[in-house]
Amino acid sequence: MAAEGKALIMPVSAKRQGGAVLVSFSGVEGGLHTWSSSHALGVELCGATQETCRYAPATAAGDTVSIADDGKPATRVRYAWIDSPVVNLYDARSLPAPGFELPISQ
């Protein structure tokens, strides 16, 4: 699709806002949505080490995913960060969001 000049879904940034971490995406057509659940599967908040990573509830709206802040230290967010991920975050073209890891900015 990229070779044809069509935008692909790409994570752009993650930032804290209120009681959540917001992940913004580019290349989204028709808004992000989840299949078979009201929450995006495979979203994690992580601190400085691998042992601090934990799954977190996340909801999609427009070109943003909102991840509930659980009050524990988090410096990065990741999605589908395993060998065989089960994912359910797509746009209106049925294109899945790619796996990623992003630092969380304040």
C-alpha atoms as an extended CHARMM CRD file, in Angstrom:
* protein
*
       106  EXT
         1         1  MET       CA              0.0000000000        0.0000000000        0.0000000000  PROA      1               0.0000000000
         2         2  ALA       CA              2.8090000000        2.4210000000        0.8160000000  PROA      2               0.0000000000
         3         3  ALA       CA              4.3110000000        1.8210000000       -2.6410000000  PROA      3               0.0000000000
         4         4  GLU       CA              0.9680000000        2.8950000000       -4.1060000000  PROA      4               0.0000000000
         5         5  GLY       CA              1.0040000000        6.0970000000       -2.0490000000  PROA      5               0.0000000000
         6         6  LYS       CA             -1.6920000000        4.9140000000        0.3510000000  PROA      6               0.0000000000
         7         7  ALA       CA             -1.2340000000        5.8370000000        3.9910000000  PROA      7               0.0000000000
         8         8  LEU       CA             -0.6320000000        3.0520000000        6.4830000000  PROA      8               0.0000000000
         9         9  ILE       CA             -1.6160000000        3.2330000000       10.1270000000  PROA      9               0.0000000000
        10        10  MET       CA              1.4230000000        4.3570000000       12.1000000000  PROA      10              0.0000000000
        11        11  PRO       CA              1.7750000000        5.2920000000       15.7740000000  PROA      11              0.0000000000
        12        12  VAL       CA              3.0990000000        8.8420000000       16.1400000000  PROA      12              0.0000000000
        13        13  SER       CA              3.2960000000        9.7380000000       19.8180000000  PROA      13              0.0000000000
        14        14  ALA       CA              2.2610000000        8.8200000000       23.3480000000  PROA      14              0.0000000000
        15        15  LYS       CA              1.6060000000       11.4950000000       25.9760000000  PROA      15              0.0000000000
        16        16  ARG       CA              0.0030000000       11.8100000000       29.3820000000  PROA      16              0.0000000000
        17        17  GLN       CA             -3.2370000000       13.7210000000       29.5160000000  PROA      17              0.0000000000
        18        18  GLY       CA             -5.4000000000       13.7550000000       32.6180000000  PROA      18              0.0000000000
        19        19  GLY       CA             -5.7290000000       10.2200000000       33.9430000000  PROA      19              0.0000000000
        20        20  ALA       CA             -4.7190000000        8.5510000000       30.6950000000  PROA      20              0.0000000000
        21        21  VAL       CA             -1.9420000000        7.9880000000       28.1930000000  PROA      21              0.0000000000
        22        22  LEU       CA             -3.0180000000        9.0030000000       24.6820000000  PROA      22              0.0000000000
        23        23  VAL       CA             -1.4240000000        7.3580000000       21.6610000000  PROA      23              0.0000000000
        24        24  SER       CA             -1.8980000000        9.2810000000       18.4090000000  PROA      24              0.0000000000
        25        25  PHE       CA             -1.7820000000        7.6350000000       14.9920000000  PROA      25              0.0000000000
        26        26  SER       CA             -1.3710000000        8.8550000000       11.4290000000  PROA      26              0.0000000000
        27        27  GLY       CA             -2.7130000000        7.1980000000        8.2830000000  PROA      27              0.0000000000
        28        28  VAL       CA             -6.0370000000        6.2570000000        9.8790000000  PROA      28              0.0000000000
        29        29  GLU       CA             -9.0820000000        6.2160000000        7.6180000000  PROA      29              0.0000000000
        30        30  GLY       CA            -12.5560000000        6.2250000000        9.1290000000  PROA      30              0.0000000000
        31        31  GLY       CA            -11.3140000000        6.1420000000       12.7250000000  PROA      31              0.0000000000
        32        32  LEU       CA             -9.8180000000        3.3900000000       14.8360000000  PROA      32              0.0000000000
        33        33  HSD       CA            -12.0850000000        0.7160000000       16.2590000000  PROA      33              0.0000000000
        34        34  THR       CA            -11.7970000000       -2.6440000000       17.9730000000  PROA      34              0.0000000000
        35        35  TRP       CA            -13.2100000000       -5.9560000000       16.8620000000  PROA      35              0.0000000000
        36        36  SER       CA            -14.9550000000       -8.3310000000       19.2920000000  PROA      36              0.0000000000
        37        37  SER       CA            -14.3300000000       -6.1590000000       22.3470000000  PROA      37              0.0000000000
        38        38  SER       CA            -14.8300000000       -2.6280000000       23.6130000000  PROA      38              0.0000000000
        39        39  HSD       CA            -11.1040000000       -2.4890000000       24.4910000000  PROA      39              0.0000000000
        40        40  ALA       CA             -7.9660000000       -2.8790000000       22.3920000000  PROA      40              0.0000000000
        41        41  LEU       CA             -6.1460000000       -6.1130000000       23.2420000000  PROA      41              0.0000000000
        42        42  GLY       CA             -2.3810000000       -6.3180000000       23.7110000000  PROA      42              0.0000000000
        43        43  VAL       CA             -1.7910000000       -2.7790000000       25.0330000000  PROA      43              0.0000000000
        44        44  GLU       CA              0.8280000000       -2.4910000000       27.7730000000  PROA      44              0.0000000000
        45        45  LEU       CA              2.2010000000        0.2300000000       30.0060000000  PROA      45              0.0000000000
        46        46  CYS       CA              5.8560000000       -0.2660000000       30.9690000000  PROA      46              0.0000000000
        47        47  GLY       CA              8.3370000000        1.2480000000       33.3690000000  PROA      47              0.0000000000
        48        48  ALA       CA             12.1050000000        1.0710000000       33.0150000000  PROA      48              0.0000000000
        49        49  THR       CA             12.3970000000       -2.7360000000       32.9690000000  PROA      49              0.0000000000
        50        50  GLN       CA             10.6530000000       -5.6440000000       31.2500000000  PROA      50              0.0000000000
        51        51  GLU       CA              9.2800000000       -6.8430000000       34.5930000000  PROA      51              0.0000000000
        52        52  THR       CA              7.2680000000       -3.6440000000       35.0150000000  PROA      52              0.0000000000
        53        53  CYS       CA              5.1720000000       -4.1460000000       31.8500000000  PROA      53              0.0000000000
        54        54  ARG       CA              1.5060000000       -4.8540000000       32.4290000000  PROA      54              0.0000000000
        55        55  TYR       CA             -1.5780000000       -4.9950000000       30.2330000000  PROA      55              0.0000000000
        56        56  ALA       CA             -3.8620000000       -1.9900000000       30.4780000000  PROA      56              0.0000000000
        57        57  PRO       CA             -7.3990000000       -1.2560000000       29.2710000000  PROA      57              0.0000000000
        58        58  ALA       CA             -7.4010000000        0.9220000000       26.1580000000  PROA      58              0.0000000000
        59        59  THR       CA            -10.1830000000        2.3990000000       24.0510000000  PROA      59              0.0000000000
        60        60  ALA       CA            -10.0600000000        3.6860000000       20.4850000000  PROA      60              0.0000000000
        61        61  ALA       CA            -11.6590000000        6.8780000000       19.1630000000  PROA      61              0.0000000000
        62        62  GLY       CA            -10.8140000000        8.6810000000       15.9440000000  PROA      62              0.0000000000
        63        63  ASP       CA             -7.0540000000        8.5200000000       15.4280000000  PROA      63              0.0000000000
        64        64  THR       CA             -6.2720000000        8.0710000000       19.1400000000  PROA      64              0.0000000000
        65        65  VAL       CA             -6.0970000000        5.2370000000       21.6540000000  PROA      65              0.0000000000
        66        66  SER       CA             -6.6560000000        6.1640000000       25.3010000000  PROA      66              0.0000000000
        67        67  ILE       CA             -4.9820000000        3.9480000000       27.8980000000  PROA      67              0.0000000000
        68        68  ALA       CA             -6.1750000000        4.1520000000       31.4840000000  PROA      68              0.0000000000
        69        69  ASP       CA             -3.3730000000        5.2580000000       33.8330000000  PROA      69              0.0000000000
        70        70  ASP       CA             -3.0990000000        2.7050000000       36.6320000000  PROA      70              0.0000000000
        71        71  GLY       CA             -1.0280000000        4.9550000000       38.9130000000  PROA      71              0.0000000000
        72        72  LYS       CA              2.1320000000        2.8680000000       38.5440000000  PROA      72              0.0000000000
        73        73  PRO       CA              5.2720000000        4.2920000000       36.9290000000  PROA      73              0.0000000000
        74        74  ALA       CA              5.1470000000        4.1620000000       33.1310000000  PROA      74              0.0000000000
        75        75  THR       CA              7.7310000000        5.5160000000       30.7200000000  PROA      75              0.0000000000
        76        76  ARG       CA              6.6270000000        3.7100000000       27.5650000000  PROA      76              0.0000000000
        77        77  VAL       CA              3.6270000000        2.1040000000       25.9520000000  PROA      77              0.0000000000
        78        78  ARG       CA              3.5910000000       -0.8450000000       23.6100000000  PROA      78              0.0000000000
        79        79  TYR       CA              1.0930000000       -2.7620000000       21.5270000000  PROA      79              0.0000000000
        80        80  ALA       CA              1.2500000000       -6.3060000000       20.1110000000  PROA      80              0.0000000000
        81        81  TRP       CA              4.7440000000       -6.6930000000       21.5550000000  PROA      81              0.0000000000
        82        82  ILE       CA              4.9410000000      -10.5070000000       21.5360000000  PROA      82              0.0000000000
        83        83  ASP       CA              5.8630000000      -13.1660000000       18.9840000000  PROA      83              0.0000000000
        84        84  SER       CA              2.2960000000      -14.1220000000       18.0240000000  PROA      84              0.0000000000
        85        85  PRO       CA              0.0500000000      -11.2480000000       19.1230000000  PROA      85              0.0000000000
        86        86  VAL       CA             -3.7240000000      -11.3800000000       19.2810000000  PROA      86              0.0000000000
        87        87  VAL       CA             -4.8130000000       -7.9430000000       18.0820000000  PROA      87              0.0000000000
        88        88  ASN       CA             -8.1300000000       -6.2490000000       17.4550000000  PROA      88              0.0000000000
        89        89  LEU       CA             -7.3150000000       -2.5990000000       16.6250000000  PROA      89              0.0000000000
        90        90  TYR       CA             -8.2180000000       -1.6350000000       13.0400000000  PROA      90              0.0000000000
        91        91  ASP       CA             -9.3220000000        1.3110000000       10.9320000000  PROA      91              0.0000000000
        92        92  ALA       CA            -12.3250000000        1.4680000000        8.5700000000  PROA      92              0.0000000000
        93        93  ARG       CA            -10.2890000000       -0.2250000000        5.7920000000  PROA      93              0.0000000000
        94        94  SER       CA             -9.8360000000       -3.2450000000        8.0900000000  PROA      94              0.0000000000
        95        95  LEU       CA             -6.1010000000       -2.5130000000        8.2830000000  PROA      95              0.0000000000
        96        96  PRO       CA             -4.5860000000       -3.4840000000       11.6260000000  PROA      96              0.0000000000
        97        97  ALA       CA             -2.4870000000       -1.1250000000       13.7020000000  PROA      97              0.0000000000
        98        98  PRO       CA              1.1300000000       -2.3620000000       13.7510000000  PROA      98              0.0000000000
        99        99  GLY       CA              2.9580000000       -3.5160000000       16.8280000000  PROA      99              0.0000000000
       100       100  PHE       CA              4.9740000000       -0.7140000000       18.4070000000  PROA      100             0.0000000000
       101       101  GLU       CA              6.7400000000        0.6630000000       21.4510000000  PROA      101             0.0000000000
       102       102  LEU       CA              6.7490000000        4.4160000000       22.1340000000  PROA      102             0.0000000000
       103       103  PRO       CA              8.1630000000        6.5560000000       24.9410000000  PROA      103             0.0000000000
       104       104  ILE       CA              5.5540000000        8.4600000000       26.9360000000  PROA      104             0.0000000000
       105       105  SER       CA              6.0980000000       12.2140000000       26.9250000000  PROA      105             0.0000000000
       106       106  GLN       CA              4.8230000000       14.4070000000       29.6980000000  PROA      106             0.0000000000
